Amino acid sequence: MDKNSLLGLFLIGIVIIGYSWFTQPSADELASKAAQTDSLRTAQTEASVRAPVVNPSESDAAVAPSEMDSAQLAAFESSKLTQYGIFSAASLESDESAEYVLESDLLKIIFQQKGGQMKSLELKTFKTSKQEPLLLFDEKSDMNFRFSTTEGKLINTSDLTFTPANTPQAGDTSMVMRLRTTDPDKYLDLIYSVKKGSYEVAFEMDFHGLQQIVDTKRDDLSMIWNMTAFLKEKSMDRDRERSSVFFRYKGEDRDYLSETKDDEEELEARTNWVAFKQNFFSAVAISEEGFLKDNSGIEIRLPAEGDSVITKEYLAELTLPIEYKPEPHVGFKFYMGPNDYSILRTYENEMDRIIDLGWGIFGWMNKWLVIPIFNFLHGFISSFGIIILILTIIIKMMLFPLTYKNYLSSAKMRALKPQIDELTKKFENEKDPMKKQQATMGLYRKSGVNPMAGCLPMVVQMPILYAMFRFFPASIELRQQPFLWADDLSSFDSIASLPFSIPFYGDHVSLFTLLMAVSTIFYTQMNSSQMPANQPGMPNMKTLMYLFPVMMLFFFNSFASGLSYYYLLANLLSIGQMIVIKKYIIDDDKLLATIQENQKKPIKKSNFQKRLEDAAKQRGYKSK
């Protein structure tokens, strides 16, 4: 790797650090977070537009129904009838201790009577970084269905008490939560279904005998879904910066809200899916027909500054499409599981793009090169550290022709170094820098050396370098996978905790990152041993080359240890390749002899250069 290659890597580091700095919240945004802590739930309350409760008296409002006398109870029931109509029978207080469980081999869902909703959902095959059960959400989240009656009453299911129509036993695949009415033949069922080997939760809403009661002609049958996400990994910063609301308008590309600040958007078309995306897990509502655009919107909120538990707060209000079978029916499904590329791509609706594998050619490199090789190796090898080692060897072997071309260019430049030094000394006092530049380029042409030949191989390698930078932090396969001293290849490998935090570095020491930076410095030293301290047009090049590993040390300290491990291996293999090329493939003496022979030959002008000279002669002739 010559100075052009190292300059390319240095520029990549500058771009990455600049992007991180540019997208971080401003001081004003951080200061406003504390005031916005309850904004998400406030928005939910306002969206619900609950009808006022008509209490017979202020004193009665504070009395539980079981403690009321006959007159108070009659007034209380009358107020409930006024508010909820036929659904007043379900307005009694729910038993908060009552829980109903529906399980599959992958999911464990607990239901509650209030709202007939999922109280919590556990991913059974995953644990948090503290080895606790991994709950995708718990009772702090809320899923409310809202609709209108023909009498103009606005019903919120989260206000009402559901009772189970069945009690799931081991092996059962569905749970039916029923909202009863004053008429036993009229009721609303919320049906949740799971299946073995799947992270899907199918959902149905059936209105039995309610077609004359529920106003299904209006576009106000909606789901108001509020979810609070909690820290599941070691790094709160990484969890937050990779969490947001993703969505896709039907037939279009996926889109998303900001990952670094509060954001919201009104949905402008039918929406295929809305995903509450966390670092490695997502809760996604999916509709093949598409959620309606009317009164639909999404929102993301950061918690209050200093909160060490909550990562993000999500809100989606989605207007639901209705079918008639012949009674009103709503059906869609949830995906409640890991951000696993191989699973999400099977939906063929761009859900796999909630995983940040890089944009453009970088994403293609991951999808069609890195991931297939990674998955193939995983089919035979259980240790992910060994998989990364073999993956690195394969990639370095694929890039070996470019590495050879890059080193050959460096060797030619080293062979010309004495003559370049002579030109530098000759034009030391020359006031016109163009003359020195022309003399230098003339020497290159005469010697048959292209000073930019080392840049093209580096440009070709950049997509792979950046693709790996995106792949390792986003790969759930590496999550909580140990290797050597690292207990989790998807997070940093701390070997020591500091009693203080260093700006841009953190409060811990990552050994893989430290070794990667040292190997980069060593590799830089091997490449720069014959370079002059200052290159024309590139002052203090050596200083910049040694600054880059230091920048990497700071930038990668809190990144995935698998990424630092990969770059460490890549550096070691590059050093090995360089030694092999220098010792066994390229003979510097023969290369110098070839350059000297080229210098004795007359310079052959290119057709383009000839045309330029002919045009200049013609202009000179006409001017006479």
C-alpha positions, 0 to 999 in steps of 0.5 A: 500500500503506497501513499495513494492507498493510505491517503484513500483510507485517510479520506474514508476515515475523514468522511466517516467521522465527518458524517458522525459529527454532522448527524449528531444532535445539536446542543439545542436538540439535546436541551429540548429532550427533557421537555419532550419525555411525555410527548409521545403518550400525550400525542396518543391521548390526543389522538384517541379523543376519548369521550368525557366520562359522565359521572353522577357526582364528583364524590361518586367518581372516586368510589369503586363500583363495588363500594357504591350504594344502589343509587350511585351504582345506577347512576354510574352504570347510566354514565357508562351506557351514555359513553360506551353504548352497547359496549358498556358491559365491557367498561368494568374494571379489568383484573390487572393480575389476570394474564393469558399466555400464548407460546410458540418455539420462538415467541412467548406472548402475554395478554391482558384484559385491558384492551385485549392486547399483548402485554409483553412479547418475549423472544425466547431464543435471545437474551439481553446483554445482561443475560435476562429474558429479551422482551421486545416490549412490555406493559409500558407499550400500548396497542389501542384500536379505535372505531366509531358507532352509528350513534356517533360514539368513539370507542377505544379498546384500551378503555374496555375489558376483554375476556378470553374466548379460549384458554390456550394450552400447550401446542395451541396456536391462537388466542381470542380476546373477546369484547362482549356487549349487552347482547350476547350475540354481538361481540368483537374478537381480537384473534392472535395466531402464531406458528412454529418456526416463525416470528409472525403474529397473525392478527384478525379483528372480527365484528360479530353481529355489529354491522348495524352498530359499528360505523365501518363506512368511515375511515376512522377504524385505526390502530394507535400503536405506542411502543417503548424500547429498552436497552438490550445491548452493551452500548446505549449510544449504538442502540439509539443511533441504529433505531428508528421508524422505517416504512414503505409506501406500497410499490415504492422504496422503503423510507425512514425517520431520523435516527438521531433526533425526534421526527414525525411524518404523515403518511401520504399513501397506502403503506405496506409496512411500518417497522419499529426498528431497534438495533438488532430487533424489530416490531413490524406491522404488515398489510398486503393491501396496505394501511390507508393514508387517511389519518395515518402517521408515524413518530419517533422520540428520544427519551429525556437526556440522561435516561439510561434505560429507554432507547427510543419511543415509537408511535404509529397511527394506522387506518386499517383496511376493512373487508366484509365476510360478510361481517366487517373483518380486519386482517394483517400481521406482525413480524416480531423478531430479529433483524436477520437479513435471510429472514426479512428478504423472504418477505420480498417487500424491502423489509430487509432494507431496515438493515443498514448494509450500506447504500448503492454499490456498498450494499450490493457488495454485502448482499452478493459477496460478503453475506453469501460467503459468510452464510456458506462458511457458517454452514460448516464452521460454528466459531464466528472468529474462525469464519471471519478469519477465513472470510478475510483470507478469501477477500484478500486473495480475491483482491491480490491482483489489485494488491500486486498492481498497487505494490508494483506501482509503489516499487516503480516510484521507489526506483525513480526516487533518486531521480525525483530527488535530483529534480527536486534539488534542481528546481529548489529555487525555481519560482515557477512550480509548473516547470518542476511539475512538467519535468517530473511528468516528463520523467514519468512518461520517459520511464513508462511509469504512471504515478496514478496507477496505485490509485485505481486498485485502491478505488476498486477496494474501497467498496469492500472496505466500506461494505465490511464497515457496514456488515459487522455492526449490522450482523445479528449472527455475531450478536453475543458470539464470543471469540478469544477475550471478546464476549460479543463480536457485535459489540466492543471488547472491553479489557479494562474500564477507565475511571473517566471518559475520554472524549470520542474514545469512551471509558473502556479499552478495546483490545482488538481496536488497539491491536488493529491500530498498532498493526496499521502503524506497523504497516504504514511504517513498512510502506513509508520507509523510503518515502520523503518527508514531504511530497510535492503538493502533499505536505507532511504526508507521513504525518497524515499517514500516522494520524490515520491509525490514531483516528481509527483507535478513537473511532473504532473503540466503541464499534463492533469488535468483529469489525476491528478483528477483521481489519486487524486480520486484513492488516496482517495478511496485507503485511504478509502479502507485501513481504511475499511480493517483495521477496519472491515476485518483484525484483527491484533490480530488474524493475530498475533495469527495465525503467532505465531501458524505457528511458533510453527509448524515444517517447512515443506520442499518443494519437491524442497528443499528436492531434493536439500538436497538429491543432497547435501548428494549424493555429500558428500557421493561420495567425501568420 
